[in-house]
């Protein structure tokens, strides 16, 4: 049996842990050594869990294409936001 799930790297913790989050907002905390060395916050990763008999194997892969698509979508959203006036504001 093989199961895959897509996560985004939310953050790295000081204690060598990484927090991943899926599209439903569910978090998963893994040891940093399981994550690819070139991965950084905001990257999309594929978590693949394979179960054979009583053994399980977990693989985490960085998805460069999905990461770029996500970054472009976030940039478009950011660019569409109304810009605040420049200069000093008196309250």
Secondary structure, 3 states (H helix, E strand, C coil): CEEEEEEEEEEECCCCEEEEECCCCCEEEEEHHHCCCCCCCCCEEEEEEEEECCEEEEEEEECHHHHHHHHHHHHHHHHHCCCCCCCCCCC
